[in-house]
Amino acid sequence: MNEKNNRNVIEQKSYEFISLEERQGDPKQLFFTWFGANTHALPIVTGALAITIGLDFWWASLAILLGHGIGAVVMALHSAQGPRLGIPQVIQSRAQFGYFGVILPLLIVFTMYIGYGASNTIITGQGIHETLGIDLNLSITLSLLPMVLFAIYGQKLIQNAMKYYTMIYIVIFIVLSLLVIKNVSLEMLNHGSFSFNQFFLVLSISVTWQITYGPYVSDYSRYFHPEQAKKTFINTYIGSFISSAWLMILGAAIGCMAVNGTVMSQIKDLGGNLGFVLSFLIAIGLMLVNSLNIYGACIVALSIASNFIKFKTTIKLRIFTTIVVGVFLAVAATIGAGNFMVNIQNYLSFVLFFIVPWSVINLTDFYLLRRNSYDPESFMRKNGSFGKLRISSLAIYLLSVGFQVPFVNNGVYQGAISKHLGGLDVAWVIGVFISFSLYYCFEKFKKESNVELTNDM
């Protein structure tokens, strides 16, 4: 592939700062990007969980709306950082953790990308296998090809494709919604009851659903001009909130109808051949969506490498890194298509411990403490104003992670305090409170007293 001929087609950036001369595009693209990111099977299955645990449709819908309404604010605030800073999302945390300190959150986010990427690949492969009868491993491999291709071409192609993908899948989910309305009864929707623990669980799932998009969003908004930050926030919020809330509520309605089967099998039964087609299209929809994970993993991998090796991203380097990530996903998905899904979901619950305090520290520093007064060049300098390693920030980060453990109840482990709360899981709330309180108070104290810890290098 000739690098000179393809430089206007394939993205040539990864961790680097996007200069003002290179900024282009309309933040309206983000509506389609983040609307499309949620138009697949997982929100539907997750919404049905609210019914499975005992809520009726109405309480489930309220918890879903409140949770996504709150969580999408956090996600959109991260997205608005992109135009102002012009760099990918997680590497922005050099401002809080130092040039080398950012490696910890980068590694955690990389494993999150791999985890989501592998699970989405398995779901897509299984969808192709069950509907077309193609061998599962071959289905997984074939589904990865367009995912890797989109990630290679990068941000511009992904966002353009998301526009058309969103338009098509809006029609698909409108058809599915009409089928559900036609077949569901009021009696089905009223089945269940209210429980605060169950209501809070669904609300928590919805909030954290949005927060886990935090590491993604600036990767797709960093090419916009700084004055477009407000429009970036609005389009990100509206796109992500509407699609995720809609499909989870739709999933809850389908869950009311699914007595003995799964949600996807219930979709197949709704409209005969039409239901079969809808379930297939919903399954393969993850092929484009999953390119977000591969693209993000590529950026994070090169960002980690940039801490140790000075280099400029080239087309060949991006192609090589993306293919390596794709191969890694193929191996992970084909080896563990059985128990892997269970294990990866448990691991992703564990990763959430780290994502929540990272998000809070990053947003607190950007919006409340420094108020966007960053020197963009310092993000790329080892001896810049952010320092090499901010031990105080890393200590607060890890303390915030540790404080969540007694409050967790995720099916694998239940903390002591959660047991006393009747099984209630408030770990993410504790993570928000502890990380904000410790980081904000410490940084304000340090600034006002003009005291620098000797451990901060």
Stockholm file with secondary structure:
# STOCKHOLM 1.0

chainA/1-457         MNEKNNRNVIEQKSYEFISLEERQGDPKQLFFTWFGANTHALPIVTGALAITIGLDFWWASLAILLGHGIGAVVMALHSAQGPRLGIPQVIQSRAQFGYFGVILPLLIVFTMYIGYGASNTIITGQGIHETLGIDLNLSITLSLLPMVLFAIYGQKLIQNAMKYYTMIYIVIFIVLSLLVIKNVSLEMLNHGSFSFNQFFLVLSISVTWQITYGPYVSDYSRYFHPEQAKKTFINTYIGSFISSAWLMILGAAIGCMAVNGTVMSQIKDLGGNLGFVLSFLIAIGLMLVNSLNIYGACIVALSIASNFIKFKTTIKLRIFTTIVVGVFLAVAATIGAGNFMVNIQNYLSFVLFFIVPWSVINLTDFYLLRRNSYDPESFMRKNGSFGKLRISSLAIYLLSVGFQVPFVNNGVYQGAISKHLGGLDVAWVIGVFISFSLYYCFEKFKKESNVELTNDM
#=GR chainA/1-457 SS CCHHHHTTTSCCCSSSCCCGGGCCCCTHHHHHHHHHTTCSHHHHHHHHHHHHTTBCHHHHHHHHHHHHHHHHHHHHHHHHHHHHHCSCTGGGGHHHHCTTTTHHHHHHHHHHHHHHHHHHHHHHHHHHHHHHCCCHHHHHHHHHHHHHHHHHHCHHHHHHHHHHHHHHHHHHHHHHHHHHHHHCCHHHHHCSBCCHHHHHHHHHHHHHHHHTTHHHHHHHHTTSCGGGHHHHHHHHHHHHHHHHHHHHHHHHHHHHHCSSSCHHHHHHHHSTHHHHHHHHHHHHTHHHHTHHHHHHHHHHHHHHHHTTSCCCCCHHHHHHHHHHHHHHHHHHHHHTTTTHHHHHHHHHHHHHHHHHHHHHHHHIIIIIISTTCCCGGGGGCTTSTTCSCCHHHHHHHHHHHHHHGGGCBSSSCBCHHHHHTTTCCCHHHHHHHHHHHHHHHHHHHHHHHTCCCTTCC
#=GC SS_cons         CCHHHHTTTSCCCSSSCCCGGGCCCCTHHHHHHHHHTTCSHHHHHHHHHHHHTTBCHHHHHHHHHHHHHHHHHHHHHHHHHHHHHCSCTGGGGHHHHCTTTTHHHHHHHHHHHHHHHHHHHHHHHHHHHHHHCCCHHHHHHHHHHHHHHHHHHCHHHHHHHHHHHHHHHHHHHHHHHHHHHHHCCHHHHHCSBCCHHHHHHHHHHHHHHHHTTHHHHHHHHTTSCGGGHHHHHHHHHHHHHHHHHHHHHHHHHHHHHCSSSCHHHHHHHHSTHHHHHHHHHHHHTHHHHTHHHHHHHHHHHHHHHHTTSCCCCCHHHHHHHHHHHHHHHHHHHHHTTTTHHHHHHHHHHHHHHHHHHHHHHHHIIIIIISTTCCCGGGGGCTTSTTCSCCHHHHHHHHHHHHHHGGGCBSSSCBCHHHHHTTTCCCHHHHHHHHHHHHHHHHHHHHHHHTCCCTTCC
//
